[in-house]
Amino acid sequence: MATRTAPFSRFEFMIAWRYLRARRAEGGVSIMTWISLIGITLAVWALILTLAVRAGFRAEFVDTILGANAHVTVYSAGEVGPEGQLIRGFTAPDAVAAAIREVPGVTRSAPLIRAKVIVTDGERTTGAEVYGLLPEDLETIPRVGKGAEAIGDLARFTDGIALGSGVARELGVTVGDRVKVISPQGTRTPMGVSPRTNAYEVVYIFTAGRYDIDSTRIYMPFVEAQSFFNKEGMADEIEVMVEVPDQIEGYGLPILNAAGPQAMLWTWKDSSGAYLRALTIEDNVMFVIMSVLVLIAAMNIISGLIMLVKNKGRDIGILRTMGLTEGSVLRVFFICGAFTGVIGTVAGVALGCLTALNIDQIMSAINWVNGADVWDPSIRGIYALPAKLQLDDVLSAVVLSLGLSFVVTLFPARRAARMNPVEALRYE
């Protein structure tokens, strides 16, 4: 009568290890084991790298949005002026900004002039968007003001204008050069509206980290912007920043109440919400696709174990006649498959983490081999492929890989355990 042994006893690991390292001439399947191990390693590596890149891209995208743009833009639905004309904007911007600043959770509230212009240095011309701000308000913009990646002197902002690095590159200008700003909506004359032109010194060039911002944005002193665009005493918008941008919905009603009955809101989620939702859908789809890749790699364990069971049929019969239980046989072959899954997962995690942590160097090498940048910021919005390694992503990859490896191992291991020892030894 077979004697029951404790699960996963030392001799079970010994037998499993002997089978794993057996040579092909001895009935082993070392080649299949290596194929399974390499497959799982590559699948886990690809999964971790994909999760790190998607997390990094999302974090960088949101950070550049929040770093250079208002969390909430307050604009006016319009009011009727003394001559019966519709006036769009705020006629008392300082009072409205001060009222919004009193709302709990609001960290910044600044009047803003906003208009599209043409900029030229005499030889090159490009379109841009002017943001008229007070110097103290410009300084507090994280990716544009103090501490941002920039050249020039922000203290001289009142003497000129600040350009995005993309605008400066398009025009071929640097700090100290002068550019002409042309507004299509200039001065009114008996012959109609004539464009207004003025020359400004470039005193500051910033890099916000987003291609669409750096290549289109110009900052102009608020008072000068009011004069240049014929909006004396007015502001087009009030740009607001809050403590917790992810909970922007909770600030909406208090800000509206503070801004007055004609006020309307446009939040950063309104402008980028569709893109963020698309990123979320893409994240989920990519995780499913990469999970299927891990499953396919884990399926190699089944083929290897089936061959191992077939080659070791005689050994199974002998061990069973010596008293080895079905449970012990099942655990022996389960250990064989699980060992491959564990080693492949560990190697994949190490490779994936190293790749994610050194993504910049790897992309530089790829660019060098390719002879050109493979990452186009004009399409993707940011300048480099980001990767953000998160513990939750690594753990999800580990759990998925080990879980699939253990599950697929059970089927051939169960087949080996239920093998009839008499049938296994009949033709030996």
Secondary structure per residue as TSV (DSSP state, phi and psi in degrees):
chain	resnum	aa	ss	phi	psi
A	1	M	-	360.0	133.7
A	2	A	-	-65.8	139.9
A	3	T	-	-99.1	131.3
A	4	R	-	-75.0	139.1
A	5	T	-	-117.0	163.1
A	6	A	-	-66.1	140.3
A	7	P	T	-58.0	141.1
A	8	F	T	54.5	51.0
A	9	S	-	-71.9	168.4
A	10	R	H	-62.8	-38.1
A	11	F	H	-68.5	-27.4
A	12	E	H	-67.6	-41.2
A	13	F	H	-66.3	-35.7
A	14	M	H	-64.7	-44.7
A	15	I	H	-64.8	-44.2
A	16	A	H	-61.0	-42.9
A	17	W	H	-64.7	-37.3
A	18	R	H	-64.3	-39.5
A	19	Y	H	-68.2	-38.3
A	20	L	H	-67.2	-37.8
A	21	R	T	-96.3	7.7
A	22	A	-	-67.2	144.6
A	23	R	-	-76.7	159.9
A	24	R	G	-61.3	-34.7
A	25	A	G	-65.7	-22.7
A	26	E	G	-94.7	10.5
A	27	G	T	88.8	12.1
A	28	G	-	-84.7	172.8
A	29	V	-	-132.0	48.6
A	30	S	H	-60.3	-35.9
A	31	I	H	-63.4	-46.9
A	32	M	H	-64.2	-35.5
A	33	T	H	-63.6	-42.9
A	34	W	H	-65.6	-39.0
A	35	I	H	-62.5	-44.3
A	36	S	H	-62.7	-43.7
A	37	L	H	-64.0	-45.2
A	38	I	H	-64.8	-39.8
A	39	G	H	-61.4	-45.5
A	40	I	H	-67.2	-39.5
A	41	T	H	-58.7	-48.4
A	42	L	H	-66.4	-37.9
A	43	A	H	-66.7	-44.3
A	44	V	H	-67.0	-40.0
A	45	W	H	-58.1	-46.9
A	46	A	H	-65.1	-38.2
A	47	L	H	-65.6	-47.3
A	48	I	H	-64.9	-41.8
A	49	L	H	-64.7	-40.2
A	50	T	H	-63.9	-44.6
A	51	L	H	-64.0	-39.0
A	52	A	H	-67.6	-41.7
A	53	V	H	-67.5	-42.6
A	54	R	H	-66.5	-38.2
A	55	A	H	-67.3	-40.9
A	56	G	H	-66.7	-41.1
A	57	F	H	-64.4	-43.8
A	58	R	H	-64.5	-43.9
A	59	A	H	-64.6	-42.9
A	60	E	H	-66.9	-40.1
A	61	F	H	-63.0	-47.8
A	62	V	H	-66.3	-38.9
A	63	D	H	-64.5	-39.4
A	64	T	H	-71.7	-31.9
A	65	I	H	-64.9	-50.2
A	66	L	H	-74.8	-22.4
A	67	G	H	-79.7	-27.0
A	68	A	H	-123.4	-4.0
A	69	N	S	-120.5	157.8
A	70	A	-	-69.0	144.0
A	71	H	S	-71.8	-35.3
A	72	V	E	-136.8	131.7
A	73	T	E	-108.2	123.1
A	74	V	E	-102.9	122.5
A	75	Y	E	-131.0	165.1
A	76	S	E	-100.6	139.5
A	77	A	-	-72.2	-12.3
A	78	G	-	110.4	149.7
A	79	E	E	-141.2	153.9
A	80	V	E	-82.6	127.8
A	81	G	-	-81.3	178.8
A	82	P	T	-63.1	-25.4
A	83	E	T	-98.3	11.9
A	84	G	S	85.0	2.7
A	85	Q	-	-84.7	153.7
A	86	L	E	-83.2	121.1
A	87	I	E	-105.1	119.0
A	88	R	-	-99.5	127.9
A	89	G	S	125.0	-176.3
A	90	F	B	-108.0	123.6
A	91	T	S	-83.1	-15.0
A	92	A	S	-129.4	65.2
A	93	P	H	-62.9	-36.4
A	94	D	H	-64.7	-39.8
A	95	A	H	-68.5	-41.4
A	96	V	H	-65.6	-44.1
A	97	A	H	-62.3	-39.9
A	98	A	H	-65.4	-39.2
A	99	A	H	-65.7	-41.2
A	100	I	H	-66.7	-34.4
A	101	R	H	-64.0	-21.6
A	102	E	T	-81.5	-9.8
A	103	V	S	-69.1	130.4
A	104	P	T	-58.1	131.3
A	105	G	T	95.9	-13.9
A	106	V	E	-81.8	125.0
A	107	T	E	-100.9	-18.7
A	108	R	E	-158.1	137.3
A	109	S	E	-144.5	116.4
A	110	A	E	-136.3	132.1
A	111	P	E	-64.7	148.2
A	112	L	E	-142.2	135.3
A	113	I	E	-103.7	133.1
A	114	R	E	-137.8	127.9
A	115	A	E	-160.0	155.0
A	116	K	E	-93.3	140.4
A	117	V	E	-139.9	173.7
A	118	I	E	-113.3	133.7
A	119	V	E	-119.8	135.8
A	120	T	E	-143.3	148.7
A	121	D	-	-107.2	12.7
A	122	G	S	106.2	-35.1
A	123	E	S	-113.4	-37.2
A	124	R	-	-113.1	148.6
A	125	T	E	-136.5	142.7
A	126	T	E	-150.1	157.6
A	127	G	E	-87.3	150.3
A	128	A	E	-153.5	171.7
A	129	E	E	-124.7	124.2
A	130	V	E	-90.3	134.4
A	131	Y	E	-116.0	113.3
A	132	G	E	-91.0	116.2
A	133	L	E	-135.4	154.8
A	134	L	-	-70.1	147.9
A	135	P	H	-55.1	-42.1
A	136	E	H	-67.0	-27.0
A	137	D	H	-77.4	-37.3
A	138	L	H	-63.2	-37.8
A	139	E	H	-60.9	-27.7
A	140	T	T	-89.0	-2.0
A	141	I	-	-77.3	118.5
A	142	P	T	-55.3	-48.4
A	143	R	T	-94.5	7.3
A	144	V	T	-124.5	-43.1
A	145	G	S	-82.6	-142.2
A	146	K	T	-60.3	135.3
A	147	G	T	86.2	-4.2
A	148	A	S	-82.0	167.4
A	149	E	E	-76.9	106.4
A	150	A	E	-159.5	165.5
A	151	I	E	-127.6	153.4
A	152	G	E	107.0	-175.6
A	153	D	-	-117.1	110.0
A	154	L	G	-66.8	-23.0
A	155	A	G	-67.5	-20.1
A	156	R	G	-95.2	18.1
A	157	F	G	-59.3	-35.2
A	158	T	G	-69.0	-13.1
A	159	D	G	-92.1	-7.1
A	160	G	S	-165.3	-140.4
A	161	I	E	-135.3	162.0
A	162	A	E	-111.3	131.3
A	163	L	E	-110.2	148.0
A	164	G	E	-69.6	149.8
A	165	S	H	-61.4	-31.8
A	166	G	H	-68.2	-38.9
A	167	V	H	-64.4	-45.7
A	168	A	H	-61.4	-40.8
A	169	R	H	-67.4	-39.4
A	170	E	H	-64.0	-37.9
A	171	L	H	-86.1	-16.4
A	172	G	T	72.2	36.4
A	173	V	-	-117.3	164.5
A	174	T	-	-140.4	-177.8
A	175	V	T	-59.7	132.1
A	176	G	T	102.9	-21.3
A	177	D	-	-77.3	163.7
A	178	R	E	-116.0	141.3
A	179	V	E	-129.1	156.9
A	180	K	E	-100.6	133.1
A	181	V	E	-109.6	125.6
A	182	I	E	-117.0	122.9
A	183	S	E	-105.0	121.3
A	184	P	E	-60.5	-30.8
A	185	Q	E	-98.0	85.6
A	186	G	E	-102.6	-129.8
A	187	T	E	-85.6	144.9
A	188	R	E	-86.4	133.4
A	189	T	E	-130.2	167.1
A	190	P	T	-57.6	-22.5
A	191	M	T	-91.3	2.5
A	192	G	E	119.1	-161.5
A	193	V	E	-93.2	124.2
A	194	S	E	-104.9	141.7
A	195	P	E	-59.4	145.9
A	196	R	E	-104.4	135.7
A	197	T	E	-127.8	140.1
A	198	N	E	-150.6	148.9
A	199	A	E	-102.6	138.3
A	200	Y	E	-133.7	148.6
A	201	E	E	-84.1	138.5
A	202	V	E	-82.5	112.8
A	203	V	E	-107.9	-10.0
A	204	Y	E	-157.9	133.5
A	205	I	E	-128.1	121.8
A	206	F	E	-116.2	157.8
A	207	T	E	-126.1	105.5
A	208	A	-	-79.5	-20.5
A	209	G	S	101.8	-4.1
A	210	R	B	-118.1	129.9
A	211	Y	H	-61.0	-41.7
A	212	D	H	-70.1	-22.8
A	213	I	H	-84.2	-49.5
A	214	D	H	-64.3	-27.4
A	215	S	T	-94.3	0.4
A	216	T	T	-133.9	-15.5
A	217	R	E	-100.6	138.3
A	218	I	E	-130.1	137.3
A	219	Y	E	-107.7	132.1
A	220	M	E	-125.7	144.3
A	221	P	E	-54.0	140.5
A	222	F	H	-58.3	-46.9
A	223	V	H	-64.0	-41.2
A	224	E	H	-65.6	-38.4
A	225	A	H	-65.3	-39.4
A	226	Q	H	-59.4	-44.4
A	227	S	H	-68.9	-43.4
A	228	F	H	-66.4	-35.7
A	229	F	T	-102.9	16.8
A	230	N	T	57.4	46.4
A	231	K	-	-129.9	46.0
A	232	E	T	-59.6	131.9
A	233	G	T	75.4	8.6
A	234	M	-	-126.4	169.6
A	235	A	B	-143.4	141.6
A	236	D	S	-72.2	-39.7
A	237	E	E	-146.4	168.0
A	238	I	E	-120.7	117.1
A	239	E	E	-94.1	133.0
A	240	V	E	-124.3	139.2
A	241	M	E	-122.4	145.1
A	242	V	E	-125.3	169.8
A	243	E	S	-71.7	-41.2
A	244	V	-	-122.6	88.2
A	245	P	G	-60.6	-31.6
A	246	D	G	-65.8	-20.2
A	247	Q	G	-107.7	38.8
A	248	I	G	-62.8	-27.1
A	249	E	G	-60.6	-32.3
A	250	G	G	-72.6	-14.9
A	251	Y	G	-91.8	-13.7
A	252	G	H	-57.4	-55.2
A	253	L	H	-64.2	-46.7
A	254	P	H	-59.2	-38.1
A	255	I	H	-67.9	-41.3
A	256	L	H	-61.4	-43.6
A	257	N	H	-63.0	-37.2
A	258	A	H	-74.2	-31.6
A	259	A	H	-81.1	-19.5
A	260	G	-	110.6	170.3
A	261	P	T	-68.1	-25.3
A	262	Q	T	-88.3	-2.1
A	263	A	E	-78.1	147.9
A	264	M	E	-136.3	156.6
A	265	L	E	-117.9	149.5
A	266	W	E	-141.3	112.1
A	267	T	E	-95.7	168.3
A	268	W	H	-65.6	-27.6
A	269	K	H	-74.3	-28.9
A	270	D	H	-66.4	-39.2
A	271	S	H	-79.5	-31.9
A	272	S	H	-119.8	6.1
A	273	G	H	-61.4	-40.7
A	274	A	H	-63.3	-40.5
A	275	Y	H	-67.2	-40.4
A	276	L	H	-65.3	-39.4
A	277	R	H	-65.2	-38.4
A	278	A	H	-63.3	-39.5
A	279	L	H	-62.6	-39.6
A	280	T	H	-64.2	-44.2
A	281	I	H	-62.8	-42.8
A	282	E	H	-63.7	-39.1
A	283	D	H	-59.0	-47.4
A	284	N	H	-64.8	-41.7
A	285	V	H	-65.9	-42.3
A	286	M	H	-63.9	-37.8
A	287	F	H	-64.6	-40.5
A	288	V	H	-64.6	-44.6
A	289	I	H	-62.4	-45.2
A	290	M	H	-69.3	-29.9
A	291	S	H	-65.3	-38.6
A	292	V	H	-63.4	-38.3
A	293	L	H	-62.0	-41.9
A	294	V	H	-64.2	-39.9
A	295	L	H	-62.4	-43.1
A	296	I	H	-61.9	-42.0
A	297	A	H	-64.5	-39.0
A	298	A	H	-68.3	-27.6
A	299	M	H	-63.1	-24.4
A	300	N	H	-61.1	-27.6
A	301	I	H	-61.8	-38.3
A	302	I	H	-60.8	-48.6
A	303	S	H	-62.7	-39.6
A	304	G	H	-65.4	-42.4
A	305	L	H	-70.0	-35.7
A	306	I	H	-61.9	-43.5
A	307	M	H	-64.3	-38.3
A	308	L	H	-65.1	-43.0
A	309	V	H	-62.3	-41.4
A	310	K	H	-64.6	-42.5
A	311	N	H	-72.3	-27.1
A	312	K	T	-103.0	20.8
A	313	G	H	-58.6	-40.8
A	314	R	H	-65.0	-42.0
A	315	D	H	-63.5	-39.5
A	316	I	H	-62.5	-43.2
A	317	G	H	-61.4	-42.9
A	318	I	H	-66.0	-44.3
A	319	L	H	-63.2	-37.7
A	320	R	H	-67.4	-40.4
A	321	T	H	-68.4	-23.8
A	322	M	T	-81.7	-7.1
A	323	G	T	117.2	1.7
A	324	L	-	-69.4	131.6
A	325	T	-	-80.7	165.9
A	326	E	H	-60.0	-39.3
A	327	G	H	-62.2	-39.3
A	328	S	H	-66.7	-41.7
A	329	V	H	-62.5	-43.9
A	330	L	H	-59.3	-43.7
A	331	R	H	-68.7	-33.8
A	332	V	H	-60.8	-49.4
A	333	F	H	-76.1	-27.0
A	334	F	H	-64.8	-40.6
A	335	I	H	-62.7	-38.7
A	336	C	H	-59.2	-48.7
A	337	G	H	-70.7	-41.1
A	338	A	H	-65.2	-35.8
A	339	F	H	-60.5	-43.4
A	340	T	H	-62.2	-43.4
A	341	G	H	-64.3	-41.3
A	342	V	H	-67.1	-48.2
A	343	I	H	-63.4	-42.9
A	344	G	H	-63.4	-39.2
A	345	T	H	-66.3	-45.8
A	346	V	H	-60.3	-45.6
A	347	A	H	-64.5	-39.7
A	348	G	H	-65.8	-39.8
A	349	V	H	-64.0	-45.0
A	350	A	H	-61.8	-44.9
A	351	L	H	-66.5	-41.9
A	352	G	H	-65.2	-42.7
A	353	C	H	-65.7	-41.7
A	354	L	H	-63.3	-40.7
A	355	T	H	-66.1	-44.5
A	356	A	H	-64.6	-37.9
A	357	L	H	-74.4	-19.3
A	358	N	T	-119.9	33.1
A	359	I	H	-63.6	-34.8
A	360	D	H	-64.2	-45.8
A	361	Q	H	-64.7	-37.9
A	362	I	H	-66.3	-43.6
A	363	M	H	-65.1	-35.6
A	364	S	H	-63.4	-41.0
A	365	A	H	-65.5	-40.1
A	366	I	H	-65.0	-42.4
A	367	N	H	-62.2	-38.9
A	368	W	H	-65.0	-43.7
A	369	V	H	-66.8	-40.4
A	370	N	H	-74.7	-24.7
A	371	G	T	83.0	5.4
A	372	A	S	-162.8	164.3
A	373	D	-	-71.3	125.4
A	374	V	S	-86.8	-9.6
A	375	W	-	-106.2	113.9
A	376	D	-	-97.8	106.9
A	377	P	H	-66.9	-23.7
A	378	S	H	-68.7	-21.2
A	379	I	H	-95.9	-42.6
A	380	R	H	-94.4	-9.5
A	381	G	S	87.5	-30.9
A	382	I	B	-116.0	162.7
A	383	Y	S	-86.3	-16.2
A	384	A	S	-147.2	158.9
A	385	L	-	-75.6	113.5
A	386	P	-	-91.8	156.6
A	387	A	-	-142.8	128.4
A	388	K	-	-124.4	107.0
A	389	L	-	-80.3	118.9
A	390	Q	-	-117.9	140.8
A	391	L	H	-59.5	-40.3
A	392	D	H	-61.1	-39.6
A	393	D	H	-67.0	-42.4
A	394	V	H	-64.0	-43.4
A	395	L	H	-65.1	-38.8
A	396	S	H	-64.4	-38.1
A	397	A	H	-65.9	-41.4
A	398	V	H	-64.9	-48.1
A	399	V	H	-61.3	-43.3
A	400	L	H	-63.1	-47.2
A	401	S	H	-65.4	-48.6
A	402	L	H	-65.8	-40.6
A	403	G	H	-60.2	-47.7
A	404	L	H	-66.4	-39.6
A	405	S	H	-62.7	-42.1
A	406	F	H	-68.9	-39.5
A	407	V	H	-66.9	-48.3
A	408	V	H	-67.5	-23.2
A	409	T	H	-71.4	-27.1
A	410	L	H	-63.8	-34.1
A	411	F	H	-67.5	-53.9
A	412	P	H	-68.0	-30.6
A	413	A	H	-66.1	-40.2
A	414	R	H	-65.5	-37.4
A	415	R	H	-62.8	-41.4
A	416	A	H	-65.0	-39.6
A	417	A	H	-66.5	-32.0
A	418	R	T	-92.3	7.8
A	419	M	-	-68.8	134.3
A	420	N	-	-76.8	119.5
A	421	P	H	-61.3	-31.0
A	422	V	H	-66.0	-45.3
A	423	E	H	-65.2	-35.2
A	424	A	H	-66.7	-30.1
A	425	L	H	-102.6	0.2
A	426	R	T	-59.3	-44.8
A	427	Y	T	-101.8	14.3
A	428	E	-	-91.3	360.0
